[in-house]
Amino acid sequence: MGSCYTKKPKTENCDIRLKEKPKEEIEKKTENQLILEQYHRLSQLIELIGNTDSLNHKTRERINYLIIIRSNISIIIQHEIKKQFKQRNITKQVNLEDEKILYQDQEFSQKILQQIKKLINLLDSLQNDLEFENSYPILSFSLIEINESIKSIIHQILETKTRNTSI
């Protein structure tokens, strides 16, 4: 008797093998990189805030302070990138891709941490602000997510520092 054999049709495999994945996807993200990602998400959300004239004074102040903190963080980012460029004798306009230079920079991490702590406190107060929540329900929910994410990153940073100092 003859043997029976079938050939399976080759299915197209769209999965990327580990060797083919871009290096950025394989490597673990640094705390600075995670904070910068959350900062950019926050910036996009702040752009969605429209006219605040109908809000009470306290809520308007909080939103304005949120915008100020975002600007301060932006200034710190720009300054640190330019500083790194100067040290490396690079002369070019700063763009979003240049933030990669800050991913491992501990000095940047220390400078931005103060503003991030202010941001966390402000986002906590906005989370408890019913008028803000009623005026911007989806935005409020997104800010809560960003706040929780930033808190976990900060916790991770502090835990790493504690572990490193005890060794």
C-alpha atoms as a printed R data frame, in Angstrom:
    type eleno elety resid chain resno       x      y      z
1   ATOM     1    CA   MET     A     1   0.000  0.000  0.000
2   ATOM     2    CA   GLY     A     2   1.090  3.455 -0.624
3   ATOM     3    CA   SER     A     3   1.659  6.019  2.027
4   ATOM     4    CA   CYS     A     4  -0.503  9.045  2.253
5   ATOM     5    CA   TYR     A     5   0.988 12.413  2.882
6   ATOM     6    CA   THR     A     6  -0.349 15.893  2.657
7   ATOM     7    CA   LYS     A     7   1.411 19.136  2.539
8   ATOM     8    CA   LYS     A     8   0.023 21.784  4.828
9   ATOM     9    CA   PRO     A     9  -0.575 25.050  3.094
10  ATOM    10    CA   LYS     A    10   1.834 27.643  4.381
11  ATOM    11    CA   THR     A    11  -0.005 30.320  6.297
12  ATOM    12    CA   GLU     A    12   1.291 33.803  6.179
13  ATOM    13    CA   ASN     A    13   2.819 34.653  9.487
14  ATOM    14    CA   CYS     A    14   2.710 38.369 10.182
15  ATOM    15    CA   ASP     A    15   4.352 38.073 13.573
16  ATOM    16    CA   ILE     A    16   7.701 39.732 13.936
17  ATOM    17    CA   ARG     A    17  10.304 37.411 15.306
18  ATOM    18    CA   LEU     A    18  12.364 38.584 18.269
19  ATOM    19    CA   LYS     A    19  15.439 39.009 16.087
20  ATOM    20    CA   GLU     A    20  13.492 41.192 13.679
21  ATOM    21    CA   LYS     A    21  11.980 43.498 16.292
22  ATOM    22    CA   PRO     A    22  13.393 46.987 16.467
23  ATOM    23    CA   LYS     A    23  15.910 47.440 19.251
24  ATOM    24    CA   GLU     A    24  13.702 50.025 21.021
25  ATOM    25    CA   GLU     A    25  10.898 47.489 21.445
26  ATOM    26    CA   ILE     A    26  13.179 44.867 22.966
27  ATOM    27    CA   GLU     A    27  14.938 47.108 25.472
28  ATOM    28    CA   LYS     A    28  13.312 48.025 28.748
29  ATOM    29    CA   LYS     A    29  12.174 51.617 28.913
30  ATOM    30    CA   THR     A    30  13.932 53.888 31.380
31  ATOM    31    CA   GLU     A    31  12.106 55.913 34.010
32  ATOM    32    CA   ASN     A    32  12.987 59.127 32.184
33  ATOM    33    CA   GLN     A    33  11.525 57.739 28.979
34  ATOM    34    CA   LEU     A    34   8.323 56.715 30.758
35  ATOM    35    CA   ILE     A    35   7.984 60.142 32.376
36  ATOM    36    CA   LEU     A    36   8.542 61.876 29.042
37  ATOM    37    CA   GLU     A    37   5.874 59.707 27.418
38  ATOM    38    CA   GLN     A    38   3.383 60.640 30.143
39  ATOM    39    CA   TYR     A    39   4.369 64.304 29.814
40  ATOM    40    CA   HIS     A    40   3.574 64.207 26.086
41  ATOM    41    CA   ARG     A    41   0.227 62.511 26.737
42  ATOM    42    CA   LEU     A    42  -0.525 65.217 29.300
43  ATOM    43    CA   SER     A    43   0.442 67.959 26.841
44  ATOM    44    CA   GLN     A    44  -1.933 66.578 24.234
45  ATOM    45    CA   LEU     A    45  -4.757 66.510 26.771
46  ATOM    46    CA   ILE     A    46  -4.071 70.058 27.947
47  ATOM    47    CA   GLU     A    47  -4.437 71.221 24.337
48  ATOM    48    CA   LEU     A    48  -8.035 69.942 24.455
49  ATOM    49    CA   ILE     A    49  -9.002 72.316 27.266
50  ATOM    50    CA   GLY     A    50 -11.037 75.100 25.780
51  ATOM    51    CA   ASN     A    51 -12.484 78.233 27.284
52  ATOM    52    CA   THR     A    52 -12.409 78.165 31.087
53  ATOM    53    CA   ASP     A    53 -14.383 81.384 31.676
54  ATOM    54    CA   SER     A    54 -17.475 79.517 32.855
55  ATOM    55    CA   LEU     A    55 -15.537 77.648 35.564
56  ATOM    56    CA   ASN     A    56 -15.148 78.934 39.100
57  ATOM    57    CA   HIS     A    57 -11.991 80.789 40.064
58  ATOM    58    CA   LYS     A    58 -10.358 77.896 41.942
59  ATOM    59    CA   THR     A    59 -10.785 75.454 39.035
60  ATOM    60    CA   ARG     A    60  -9.469 78.037 36.541
61  ATOM    61    CA   GLU     A    61  -6.413 78.587 38.754
62  ATOM    62    CA   ARG     A    62  -5.729 74.854 38.841
63  ATOM    63    CA   ILE     A    63  -5.970 74.589 35.058
64  ATOM    64    CA   ASN     A    64  -3.676 77.602 34.621
65  ATOM    65    CA   TYR     A    65  -1.213 76.080 37.079
66  ATOM    66    CA   LEU     A    66  -1.351 72.832 35.087
67  ATOM    67    CA   ILE     A    67  -0.387 74.783 31.964
68  ATOM    68    CA   ILE     A    68   2.444 76.505 33.867
69  ATOM    69    CA   ILE     A    69   3.841 73.175 35.092
70  ATOM    70    CA   ARG     A    70   3.677 71.797 31.548
71  ATOM    71    CA   SER     A    71   5.627 74.844 30.330
72  ATOM    72    CA   ASN     A    72   8.211 74.450 33.090
73  ATOM    73    CA   ILE     A    73   8.752 70.802 32.180
74  ATOM    74    CA   SER     A    74   9.082 71.765 28.521
75  ATOM    75    CA   ILE     A    75  11.711 74.376 29.415
76  ATOM    76    CA   ILE     A    76  13.660 71.833 31.486
77  ATOM    77    CA   ILE     A    77  13.566 69.330 28.614
78  ATOM    78    CA   GLN     A    78  14.738 71.915 26.065
79  ATOM    79    CA   HIS     A    79  17.477 73.200 28.363
80  ATOM    80    CA   GLU     A    80  18.836 69.740 29.152
81  ATOM    81    CA   ILE     A    81  18.859 68.702 25.492
82  ATOM    82    CA   LYS     A    82  20.682 71.897 24.510
83  ATOM    83    CA   LYS     A    83  23.143 71.324 27.343
84  ATOM    84    CA   GLN     A    84  23.828 67.789 26.091
85  ATOM    85    CA   PHE     A    85  24.231 69.131 22.555
86  ATOM    86    CA   LYS     A    86  26.726 71.716 23.748
87  ATOM    87    CA   GLN     A    87  28.764 69.060 25.578
88  ATOM    88    CA   ARG     A    88  28.831 66.932 22.422
89  ATOM    89    CA   ASN     A    89  29.438 69.884 20.069
90  ATOM    90    CA   ILE     A    90  26.191 69.275 18.190
91  ATOM    91    CA   THR     A    91  24.633 72.278 16.493
92  ATOM    92    CA   LYS     A    92  21.084 71.705 15.309
93  ATOM    93    CA   GLN     A    93  17.497 72.540 16.169
94  ATOM    94    CA   VAL     A    94  16.043 70.509 19.010
95  ATOM    95    CA   ASN     A    95  13.201 68.178 18.042
96  ATOM    96    CA   LEU     A    96  11.178 65.409 19.649
97  ATOM    97    CA   GLU     A    97  13.607 62.674 18.587
98  ATOM    98    CA   ASP     A    98  16.392 64.399 20.520
99  ATOM    99    CA   GLU     A    99  14.730 63.499 23.818
100 ATOM   100    CA   LYS     A   100  16.406 60.109 23.546
101 ATOM   101    CA   ILE     A   101  19.516 61.836 24.796
102 ATOM   102    CA   LEU     A   102  17.782 62.315 28.178
103 ATOM   103    CA   TYR     A   103  16.688 58.722 28.741
104 ATOM   104    CA   GLN     A   104  19.762 57.849 30.812
105 ATOM   105    CA   ASP     A   105  20.510 61.324 32.203
106 ATOM   106    CA   GLN     A   106  20.330 61.272 36.016
107 ATOM   107    CA   GLU     A   107  20.759 65.041 36.297
108 ATOM   108    CA   PHE     A   108  17.688 65.524 34.121
109 ATOM   109    CA   SER     A   109  15.810 63.045 36.279
110 ATOM   110    CA   GLN     A   110  16.567 65.042 39.422
111 ATOM   111    CA   LYS     A   111  15.594 68.357 37.836
112 ATOM   112    CA   ILE     A   112  12.304 67.151 36.442
113 ATOM   113    CA   LEU     A   113  11.317 65.263 39.587
114 ATOM   114    CA   GLN     A   114  10.411 68.480 41.441
115 ATOM   115    CA   GLN     A   115   8.004 69.553 38.683
116 ATOM   116    CA   ILE     A   116   6.565 66.050 38.430
117 ATOM   117    CA   LYS     A   117   5.789 66.053 42.162
118 ATOM   118    CA   LYS     A   118   3.972 69.389 41.749
119 ATOM   119    CA   LEU     A   119   2.122 67.903 38.803
120 ATOM   120    CA   ILE     A   120   1.007 64.890 40.851
121 ATOM   121    CA   ASN     A   121  -0.323 67.144 43.619
122 ATOM   122    CA   LEU     A   122  -2.169 69.304 41.118
123 ATOM   123    CA   LEU     A   123  -3.670 66.322 39.302
124 ATOM   124    CA   ASP     A   124  -4.801 64.961 42.677
125 ATOM   125    CA   SER     A   125  -6.573 68.242 43.420
126 ATOM   126    CA   LEU     A   126  -8.176 68.299 39.951
127 ATOM   127    CA   GLN     A   127  -9.311 64.729 40.508
128 ATOM   128    CA   ASN     A   128 -11.241 65.922 43.571
129 ATOM   129    CA   ASP     A   129 -12.629 68.985 41.761
130 ATOM   130    CA   LEU     A   130 -16.243 68.160 40.863
131 ATOM   131    CA   GLU     A   131 -16.639 71.179 38.606
132 ATOM   132    CA   PHE     A   132 -13.620 70.151 36.546
133 ATOM   133    CA   GLU     A   133 -14.903 66.578 36.373
134 ATOM   134    CA   ASN     A   134 -18.368 67.742 35.266
135 ATOM   135    CA   SER     A   135 -16.971 70.184 32.702
136 ATOM   136    CA   TYR     A   136 -14.383 67.790 31.247
137 ATOM   137    CA   PRO     A   137 -15.473 64.212 32.101
138 ATOM   138    CA   ILE     A   138 -13.350 62.363 29.530
139 ATOM   139    CA   LEU     A   139 -10.365 64.635 30.083
140 ATOM   140    CA   SER     A   140 -10.722 64.155 33.826
141 ATOM   141    CA   PHE     A   141 -10.629 60.381 33.448
142 ATOM   142    CA   SER     A   142  -7.543 60.562 31.201
143 ATOM   143    CA   LEU     A   143  -5.764 62.846 33.659
144 ATOM   144    CA   ILE     A   144  -6.471 60.347 36.440
145 ATOM   145    CA   GLU     A   145  -4.860 57.615 34.329
146 ATOM   146    CA   ILE     A   146  -1.808 59.776 33.656
147 ATOM   147    CA   ASN     A   147  -1.568 60.686 37.331
148 ATOM   148    CA   GLU     A   148  -1.645 57.026 38.401
149 ATOM   149    CA   SER     A   149   0.934 56.134 35.788
150 ATOM   150    CA   ILE     A   150   3.270 58.938 36.881
151 ATOM   151    CA   LYS     A   151   2.860 57.916 40.522
152 ATOM   152    CA   SER     A   152   3.871 54.354 39.707
153 ATOM   153    CA   ILE     A   153   6.917 55.584 37.763
154 ATOM   154    CA   ILE     A   154   7.960 57.815 40.677
155 ATOM   155    CA   HIS     A   155   7.457 54.910 43.071
156 ATOM   156    CA   GLN     A   156   9.663 52.792 40.814
157 ATOM   157    CA   ILE     A   157  12.359 55.496 40.755
158 ATOM   158    CA   LEU     A   158  12.335 55.873 44.536
159 ATOM   159    CA   GLU     A   159  12.363 52.104 45.027
160 ATOM   160    CA   THR     A   160  15.356 51.772 42.705
161 ATOM   161    CA   LYS     A   161  17.221 54.537 44.555
162 ATOM   162    CA   THR     A   162  16.474 52.884 47.900
163 ATOM   163    CA   ARG     A   163  17.665 49.517 46.625
164 ATOM   164    CA   ASN     A   164  20.858 51.040 45.204
165 ATOM   165    CA   THR     A   165  21.723 52.887 48.416
166 ATOM   166    CA   SER     A   166  21.192 49.809 50.586
167 ATOM   167    CA   ILE     A   167  23.546 47.658 48.508
